[in-house]
Amino acid sequence: MGPAILWWLLLALIALAAWPMTFLVFRPLPDRGLAFARPMGMMLMGFLWWWGGSLGVLPASRGGAMVAWGLVLGLGLWMARRSGESPWRWLQTRRGLVLFYELLFALAFLGWTLFRAYNPEITYTEKPMELAFLNAVVRAERFPPHDPWLSGFAISYYYFGYIILGFLTELSGLATRFTFNLGVSSWFALTLLAAAGLGGNLWALYRPERPRMARAVALLSAFWVGLAGNGEAILDLAHSCGWIRDPAFWAWLDIPELNEPPSLRPWPSCWPPPNRVWAWWRASRVVRDYNPEGQHQEVIDEFPQFSFLLGDLHPHVLALPFTLMAIGLALTAFQTAQQFPGLSSLREWRVLLRFLQDQGPPFGLLPIVFGGLAFLNTWDFPIYTGLLLAAWALGAGMAGRARVSLQREILGLAGGILGLGVLLYLPFYLGFRSQASGLLPNLYNGTRLPQFLVMFGFQVGGLILLLGAEALRAHRRGTLDLRRWGGWILLGALGLGLAPVAMLVGLYELAQAIRLPLSGVPVSLEALKPWVYGRLLDGEVMVKGRLLPGSGPWVPMLLAGIGMGAVALWRRRGNVKAFVSLLVVFGAALAWAVEFVFLKDFFGTRMNTVFKFYYQTWVLWSLALAWGMGALWERARRARLLLAGLFGSMIALAALYPVLMIPVKAEFFAHPPTLDGYAHLARWAPDDLAAIEWLNRNVPGTPVILEAPGWQGISFQPEFGRFAAHTGLPTVLGWAGHEHQWRGSYDEIARREPDLRILWESLDLEKTRALLEKYRIVYVIVGRTERQEFPAEALRKFEPLMDPVFRSGETVIYRRRE
C-alpha cells in the first residue's frame, strides 16, 4: 500500500494548495466548498500544466507540474489576502467538519484501492485505450500529446481527464502501471466526497440548526450517487435462485440474459450463477432497444458504481468529481443571485463582475471550470452550463428581479461562459474531430416503463413519495388544492409526454404521404409503421409474425409528471427546495430528451445518447433523493418507524449490487493483491512484459514503433496495440475501429491498411524499407501476436533490414539502422 499512501498524501497537498481559492469561490455555501478543494485544485493545476505544455513555457514533466501547483497556491493566497478573510482560521473553527470529510475520503480511497488490488489488470473493455492516452501524456514533451495508436497525429478525443491524471502521475513519480489503478480509487473517493459535500450543503442551507442531519444527508448523497446499484441485482438474484419461476415474466421484462428461463438452484449455491462470469455487467444493459426488423440493439445505461466496479477510466468517469463541483457552483450561483441588486443596462456589466468577485464565484473561474467540462466529457459542458444559468435565473426570480435585468444577466453570463469556455480551451477544439454529426428524431425506440424502473426505480419511488408528501402537507395548510395540482400534473404529463409521441406519428405519416426519406432509418417506411404506432398505443409490435415489446408513451409521461410536480410544489421564495426541484427537473428533462431525439454517431443508434444522459440523470436525481429522504424523516415524527423500514429497505436493496458484485469482480479475492496493472502480463505474456519494460527504460522521446495493428472489427482485443498502450510510444495503427470513432472518418486508416499488409506480409525488402522510411518507424516488435497473425517468412525479412536490440523468448525488438 506504499504507493496508495503516497498518492493520498499528494491529493491532500493539492487540497491544501487549492483551499484558499476554494474558500472564496464557494463563499455562499456553509462549508465554503471544502469538499471540492481536491477537484478544484486538480482542474486548475491541470489547466495550467496543459496550457504551459502547449505553449512551451512549462515542461510537460514533474517540474512543470510543481510550478502549476505553486501557481494555484500563490494565486489563492493572494486572493485570500485581498479579501481580508483567513481560510486557515475558518478551518480551525470547524475541525469536526474537516475530520468528517477527510475520514470519508480516506475510507473510500483506501477501501477501493484494496478492491482494485484484487483485480488490477489494465486489460479488456476500454482500459488499453485509456492506458495508451495516459502513457502518451506522461511521455509527451509538449502538448497536445501524440496519438499512440496513429503515429504522426495528436489525440483527437476529450482527453483532459488524462492530462489531470498524468499531472498527478508526474507529481507522484510513480509509474502509470500503478497510477492507473490509483486513479480509479481516487476518483471513486473524490466522487463520494463531492456528493457528500453537495448533500451536506443542501441540508445546511435548508435547516442550518440541524448539523447532525446534514452529515446524514451527506452520507446518503455519497451512497446514492456513487455506491448504490440499480434494480438489476435484485432481479439477477431472483432469476439465479428461481424465486420468480414464471418464464413469461422474464420474457415480458426482456432484459438480456434474464429473459431466459430461470434457474432452480437453492440459495446460496445459486450465486454467483455458473454461466455468468461477468454477472456484474448486466446492470449496465437493462434497457433493450430493437431495430425496425426486430433485431436487438445494444443500449448502455451505466451508473457510477458500475463504472467504478468496471474500473475503466473513461471520460464520463473522469468527469464525475468535476460535474459534481459544477453542481456546487450552480448552487453557489443560486444563492448569489438572490443577493444581486440587478442591472439597469448592459453597460453595468462590470457591476455584476465585481459583485461575483466579492460575493460569489468569481466570473473568471466559471469559464475555466465549465469550459473544462467539454475537454473532460463534451456533453457535460452544455448540460451543466445550462444548470448554472437556470440556477441563477431561479435565484434572481425568487428575489423579485425585474425581467429585463434578469434577461441581461443571463445573456451576459451565458455569452461569457460559453464564449470564454471555448476560447480558453481552443487548442483542444482545433485538434478535435468527432463522429457526432447532428441530432435525429427517435422514431421507433422508446424506453419501456419496466426497464426504466429497473434503472431508476429507487429514485423515481423516492421522488414520487417526496412530491406526494409535500403536496399533502401543502393541502393541509390550505396553500394547495390537490385536485387542481393533480389536474395540472396530468395535463403536463399529457402535453409533454404524449404530445411529442403524437408528433412523431405525424412526422411519420407526413413522410409516408410525400415519400420523404427519413435520415437514420435503414428500412422502408412501411416496415417502420408498427414501431411508430407502438409508441403511441399499447406498446406491442408485430414484426414478421413475432410479437415484440414496444415502449408506449409511459416513460415520457412519467418524466413529464415528475418534472411538472416538482415545479408546481417548490416555487417558494428563497427556499433551497427550489434548487432541489431544479435538479429533479433537469434530470427528468435529460431522460425525457432521449425518448425523442438522439445524437447521430458512428453506431447509428441512441446507445451513446442514453448512456451520456442517463448518467447525469442518475447523479441529479440521486442528490435530490438523498435530500428528500432527510426532509421526509425530519417532518414525519409520528411515522418514523415506517420510514425507517422503508428507507432501510431501499438502501439494502440498492446496496445489493456492490455487495454481490464486488466479490465476483474481484474473483472472490483469490489472487495475491497488487496495484501493478501490468502484473498479469508476467503470467500470460512474460516475453511481451520484458519487451515493454525494456522500451520504457531505454527509449526516450516518441519514436514510432510497428506492431500488429487492430484491424477494423477487432477492437477491444488487448493483444493488438499493446506495446503502444503500455509504453505510450506511437505505433502506425492501433485499434482501427476506435480511431474511426474518434476522428469521424476512416480515410487515414484506409490509407495505412494496405501499407501495413505489405509491412507484415510481403517478402519484398525494398517496399518494406520504403515504408519504414515513410512512417519513420524506428522499432519493429515481433512477439507472440505477430507470429500468430503473420507468415513466419515475412517476419524474418526484418533481420537483414534492422538490428535486433532486445530478445526475450519469442519476442524480438528490431531497431532501424541509421
Secondary structure as the mmCIF struct_conf table of DSSP 4:
data_model
#
loop_
_struct_conf.conf_type_id
_struct_conf.id
_struct_conf.beg_label_comp_id
_struct_conf.beg_label_asym_id
_struct_conf.beg_label_seq_id
_struct_conf.end_label_comp_id
_struct_conf.end_label_asym_id
_struct_conf.end_label_seq_id
HELX_RH_AL_P HELX_RH_AL_P1 GLY A 2 VAL A 25
TURN_TY1_P TURN_TY1_P1 PHE A 26 PRO A 28
BEND BEND1 LEU A 29 LEU A 29
TURN_TY1_P TURN_TY1_P2 PRO A 30 GLY A 33
HELX_RH_3T_P HELX_RH_3T_P1 LEU A 34 PHE A 36
HELX_RH_AL_P HELX_RH_AL_P2 ALA A 37 LEU A 55
TURN_TY1_P TURN_TY1_P3 GLY A 56 GLY A 56
BEND BEND2 VAL A 57 LEU A 58
BEND BEND3 ALA A 60 SER A 61
HELX_RH_AL_P HELX_RH_AL_P3 ARG A 62 SER A 83
TURN_TY1_P TURN_TY1_P4 GLY A 84 GLY A 84
HELX_RH_AL_P HELX_RH_AL_P4 PRO A 87 GLN A 92
TURN_TY1_P TURN_TY1_P5 THR A 93 ARG A 94
HELX_RH_AL_P HELX_RH_AL_P5 ARG A 95 ALA A 117
TURN_TY1_P TURN_TY1_P6 TYR A 118 TYR A 118
BEND BEND4 ASN A 119 ASN A 119
BEND BEND5 TYR A 124 TYR A 124
TURN_TY1_P TURN_TY1_P7 THR A 125 GLU A 126
HELX_RH_AL_P HELX_RH_AL_P6 LYS A 127 ARG A 139
BEND BEND6 GLU A 141 PRO A 144
HELX_LH_PP_P HELX_LH_PP_P1 PRO A 145 PRO A 145
STRN STRN1 HIS A 146 HIS A 146
TURN_TY1_P TURN_TY1_P8 PRO A 148 TRP A 149
BEND BEND7 LEU A 150 LEU A 150
TURN_TY1_P TURN_TY1_P9 SER A 151 GLY A 152
BEND BEND8 PHE A 153 PHE A 153
STRN STRN2 ALA A 154 ALA A 154
BEND BEND9 TYR A 157 TYR A 157
HELX_RH_AL_P HELX_RH_AL_P7 PHE A 160 SER A 172
TURN_TY1_P TURN_TY1_P10 GLY A 173 GLY A 173
HELX_RH_AL_P HELX_RH_AL_P8 THR A 176 TYR A 206
TURN_TY1_P TURN_TY1_P11 PRO A 208 GLU A 209
HELX_RH_AL_P HELX_RH_AL_P9 PRO A 211 ALA A 222
HELX_RH_PI_P HELX_RH_PI_P1 PHE A 223 LEU A 227
TURN_TY1_P TURN_TY1_P12 GLY A 231 GLY A 231
HELX_RH_AL_P HELX_RH_AL_P10 GLU A 232 SER A 240
TURN_TY1_P TURN_TY1_P13 CYS A 241 GLY A 242
BEND BEND10 TRP A 243 ILE A 244
HELX_RH_AL_P HELX_RH_AL_P11 PRO A 247 LEU A 253
TURN_TY1_P TURN_TY1_P14 PRO A 256 ASN A 259
BEND BEND11 GLU A 260 GLU A 260
HELX_LH_PP_P HELX_LH_PP_P2 PRO A 261 SER A 263
HELX_LH_PP_P HELX_LH_PP_P3 ARG A 265 PRO A 266
TURN_TY1_P TURN_TY1_P15 TRP A 267 CYS A 270
BEND BEND12 TRP A 271 PRO A 272
TURN_TY1_P TURN_TY1_P16 PRO A 274 ASN A 275
TURN_TY1_P TURN_TY1_P17 VAL A 277 TRP A 278
HELX_RH_3T_P HELX_RH_3T_P2 ALA A 279 SER A 284
STRN STRN3 ASP A 289 TYR A 290
TURN_TY1_P TURN_TY1_P18 PRO A 292 GLU A 293
BEND BEND13 GLY A 294 GLY A 294
STRN STRN4 HIS A 296 GLN A 297
HELX_RH_AL_P HELX_RH_AL_P12 PRO A 304 LEU A 310
TURN_TY1_P TURN_TY1_P19 GLY A 311 GLY A 311
HELX_RH_AL_P HELX_RH_AL_P13 PRO A 315 LEU A 318
TURN_TY1_P TURN_TY1_P20 ALA A 319 ALA A 319
HELX_RH_AL_P HELX_RH_AL_P14 LEU A 320 ALA A 337
TURN_TY1_P TURN_TY1_P21 GLN A 338 GLN A 339
BEND BEND14 SER A 344 SER A 345
HELX_RH_3T_P HELX_RH_3T_P3 LEU A 346 GLU A 348
HELX_RH_AL_P HELX_RH_AL_P15 TRP A 349 GLN A 359
BEND BEND15 GLY A 360 PRO A 361
TURN_TY1_P TURN_TY1_P22 PHE A 363 GLY A 364
HELX_RH_AL_P HELX_RH_AL_P16 LEU A 365 LEU A 376
BEND BEND16 ASN A 377 ASN A 377
TURN_TY1_P TURN_TY1_P23 THR A 378 TRP A 379
HELX_RH_AL_P HELX_RH_AL_P17 ASP A 380 MET A 398
TURN_TY1_P TURN_TY1_P24 ALA A 399 GLY A 400
HELX_RH_AL_P HELX_RH_AL_P18 ARG A 403 LEU A 423
TURN_TY1_P TURN_TY1_P25 LEU A 424 TYR A 425
HELX_RH_AL_P HELX_RH_AL_P19 LEU A 426 GLY A 431
BEND BEND17 GLN A 435 GLN A 435
STRN STRN5 LEU A 439 PRO A 441
BEND BEND18 TYR A 444 TYR A 444
HELX_RH_AL_P HELX_RH_AL_P20 LEU A 449 ARG A 476
TURN_TY1_P TURN_TY1_P26 ARG A 477 GLY A 478
BEND BEND19 THR A 479 THR A 479
HELX_RH_AL_P HELX_RH_AL_P21 LEU A 482 ALA A 493
HELX_RH_PI_P HELX_RH_PI_P2 LEU A 494 LEU A 498
HELX_RH_AL_P HELX_RH_AL_P22 ALA A 499 ALA A 513
TURN_TY1_P TURN_TY1_P27 ILE A 514 ARG A 515
HELX_LH_PP_P HELX_LH_PP_P4 LEU A 516 LEU A 518
TURN_TY1_P TURN_TY1_P28 SER A 519 GLY A 520
BEND BEND20 VAL A 523 VAL A 523
HELX_RH_AL_P HELX_RH_AL_P23 LEU A 525 GLY A 534
TURN_TY1_P TURN_TY1_P29 ARG A 535 LEU A 536
BEND BEND21 LEU A 537 GLY A 539
STRN STRN6 GLU A 540 VAL A 543
TURN_TY1_P TURN_TY1_P30 LYS A 544 GLY A 545
STRN STRN7 ARG A 546 PRO A 549
BEND BEND22 PRO A 553 PRO A 553
HELX_RH_AL_P HELX_RH_AL_P24 TRP A 554 LEU A 569
TURN_TY1_P TURN_TY1_P31 ARG A 573 GLY A 574
TURN_TY1_P TURN_TY1_P32 VAL A 576 VAL A 576
HELX_RH_AL_P HELX_RH_AL_P25 LYS A 577 ALA A 593
TURN_TY1_P TURN_TY1_P33 VAL A 594 PHE A 596
STRN STRN8 VAL A 597 LEU A 599
TURN_TY1_P TURN_TY1_P34 PHE A 602 PHE A 603
BEND BEND23 THR A 605 ARG A 606
HELX_RH_AL_P HELX_RH_AL_P26 MET A 607 ARG A 635
BEND BEND24 ARG A 637 ARG A 637
TURN_TY1_P TURN_TY1_P35 ARG A 638 ALA A 639
HELX_RH_AL_P HELX_RH_AL_P27 ARG A 640 ALA A 654
TURN_TY1_P TURN_TY1_P36 ALA A 655 ALA A 655
HELX_RH_AL_P HELX_RH_AL_P28 LEU A 656 LYS A 665
TURN_TY1_P TURN_TY1_P37 ALA A 666 ALA A 666
HELX_RH_3T_P HELX_RH_3T_P4 GLU A 667 PHE A 669
BEND BEND25 HIS A 671 HIS A 671
HELX_LH_PP_P HELX_LH_PP_P5 PRO A 672 PRO A 673
TURN_TY1_P TURN_TY1_P38 GLY A 677 TYR A 678
HELX_RH_AL_P HELX_RH_AL_P29 ALA A 679 TRP A 684
HELX_RH_AL_P HELX_RH_AL_P30 PRO A 686 ASN A 698
BEND BEND26 GLY A 701 GLY A 701
STRN STRN9 VAL A 704 LEU A 706
STRN STRN10 GLY A 710 GLY A 710
TURN_TY1_P TURN_TY1_P39 GLN A 712 GLY A 713
TURN_TY1_P TURN_TY1_P40 SER A 715 PHE A 716
TURN_TY1_P TURN_TY1_P41 PRO A 718 GLU A 719
BEND BEND27 PHE A 720 GLY A 721
HELX_RH_AL_P HELX_RH_AL_P31 ARG A 722 THR A 727
STRN STRN11 THR A 731 THR A 731
BEND BEND28 VAL A 732 VAL A 732
BEND BEND29 GLY A 734 GLY A 734
STRN STRN12 TRP A 735 TRP A 735
HELX_RH_AL_P HELX_RH_AL_P32 ALA A 736 ARG A 743
BEND BEND30 GLY A 744 GLY A 744
HELX_RH_AL_P HELX_RH_AL_P33 ASP A 747 GLU A 761
HELX_RH_AL_P HELX_RH_AL_P34 LEU A 765 LYS A 774
TURN_TY1_P TURN_TY1_P42 TYR A 775 ARG A 776
STRN STRN13 ILE A 777 VAL A 782
HELX_RH_AL_P HELX_RH_AL_P35 ARG A 784 GLU A 789
BEND BEND31 PHE A 790 PHE A 790
HELX_RH_AL_P HELX_RH_AL_P36 ALA A 792 LEU A 795
TURN_TY1_P TURN_TY1_P43 ARG A 796 LYS A 797
HELX_RH_AL_P HELX_RH_AL_P37 PHE A 798 LEU A 801
STRN STRN14 MET A 802 SER A 808
TURN_TY1_P TURN_TY1_P44 GLY A 809 GLU A 810
STRN STRN15 THR A 811 ARG A 816
#
